[in-house]
């Protein structure tokens, strides 16, 4: 099994989404001896936010690419190649202002390309990245999976929608939540790790 681990937290080893993502990777490796892991730290090797040159490079035929377009599209091509090569993708997604960090959003923006990772048909849009298993490791200071704050959780619905749009519909979410709540914080991470099944 080829595993791609995407890290989006800037907190390094202090990151709970990293710790939870690492636990998912370890369980995948234990269940699939001989697996390889490729780590892509989006916080330290950031994808640029989309600019006009990126959009133009996406929609210009390759034979008409200028040197500037070739450089601009490389981020997207590399991201797509990493995902296409992987069997399983582990995404660390810390809760930032009710959604994912901008580093992860920038990666998604480079992944979502008409004609490359999705296409429009007479029956509607079709995702072209198929046969992948995705695990998302969410960390949050509060509890957003249930209760009165559930309406503020835009991570799970957004990732389920956008990854599904690209063809990645087999997604499992794990949550380390309540990390800043006195009654929950001591056991929050371990509870999340104990819930992992791969």
N, C-alpha and C positions, 0 to 999 in steps of 0.2 A: 504494500500500500504506500502511495505517495501522499504525504500530508503537507498541506500549506498552512502555516500559522501566521495570521495577520494580527499585528499588535497596533493599537491606535492610541493607547494611553501615553502621555508624556512623563509619567511618574516613575518610569524605570522599574526596578525590582520591588518598589513599594506599591505597585499597581495591583489592585485586587482582580481586575479583569485579566491581567497577565497571569496571576497565580491560578486563577480558575481555568484560564485557557491552557496553561501548562499541565494542569491536572487532566484535562480532556485529552491532550496530546499523549500524556503518559499512559492513560488507559487504552487509547487507540493502539499505541505501540505494544502494550502488553497483550492485547487481543489479536494483534497482527504482527507476529515476530518477523524481523527483517525489514520493517517499514522504514522509510526515510522521511526526514522532516526538513522542510525549507521554511525558515523564519524570515518574514518581511516586516520590519519595524517601521510602520508608516509615520510614527512620530519623529523618527530621526532620519528617515529617507523619504521626505514628504513628496507627494504628488502636487504639482502646481494646480491652483484653482483654474478652472477653464477660462481661457481668454479667446479673443477672436481668432488667433492663429491656430489654436487647437480645434475649434469648431470648423474652420476652413479646411484644415488638414483631414478631418474626418470625412468631409463631404466632397473632397476633390479626388478624382481618380488617381491611383498611384503613379501612372505614367506621366501625370502632370505635376507631380510633387516637386516643389522647389527645395533647396537645401534647408530652408527654414521650416517648411512643412514636415520634412523627414525627421528633423530634430524634435518638432512639437509632437508628432504622433508616436514617438518612440515610447513615451510613458504608457500610453494606452496599449500599444502592441505588447509591451513587456508584461503588463498586468494581465492581459487576456491570456498570454502564453502560459503564465504561472498557473492560472486557474485551469486552463485546458489540460495541463500536465498533471494536475493533482487529482487524486481520487476522493480525498476528504479535505475540507477547508474548515479551519477553526478560526473564528473571528472574535477578537477581544473587543468588547463594546462598553466602555464605561459610560455612565449616565451623566451627560453634560447638558444642563439646562433643558431637561426632558427629552433629549435626543442624543444622537451619536456625535463624537468629536468631528470637527471639520476635516481633519486628516483622513478619516474614514470616508466621509462624504466625497472628498476630492478623488479618492481611489474609485469609488462607485461611479463618479462622473466620467472617469476615463475608461471604466469597464463597459458602460452602457453605450453601445454604438450600433446604430441601425445598419443592418446588412452584415454585421460582424457577430454580435452577441444576441441580437433579436432582429426579427423582420416582420413586416406587415403582410398579411395574406388576405384573401377575400373573406376568410373566416375570422379575421382579427389578428392581433399580434401573436407571434410565436417566439418563445425563448429558444436560443440556439445552444446554450450551455447545459447539456443534459447529462444525467448519470452521475451527478456529484452528490456526496453527502456533506451537509453543512452543519456545523455546531457553532452556536453563538454564546459566548461567555459574557454575560451582562453583570456589571457591578453598580450598586447604587447605595447612597447614604440612607435613603428611606425605602419604604415598601411600595412598589408600584405594580406588582403583579396582581394585586387584589385590593379590595377595600376602597376607601374614599379617594385615594390618589391614583387609582388605575387609569382614570381619564387623562392623566398627565404623561402616561407612558407612550411615547411616540417611537421608541426604538424597535420593539417587537413588531408592531404593525407595519412600520416603514420597511424594515429589513425583509420581513416576510413578503411584502408586496414587490419591492424592487428586485430582490434576488429571484423571486418566483417569476417575475416578468422576463428575466433573462434565462429562465429554464431551470433554475435551481429551486425545486419545490420541496425537497426532502431536507427539512431544517428542524433541528432540535435546539431549544433554548435552555440554558442553565443560568440561574440567577444567584449571585451573592448579594443579598439585599438587607437593608436595615443596618448597614455598616457604621452608621453614625447614631444609631438609636441605642441608648444605654441598655435596654432590656434584651436586645438582639445581637449587638455587635460582637460579643465575645465568641459566639458560635456560628455567626452568619456564614463565614467562608467555609468552615468545615461542613456545615449542613449542605451547602451547595456542592461541595466536592463529593460528599456521600451520595448525592442524588444522581451522579453521573453514571449513565449506562450507555455503552457503545456496542 
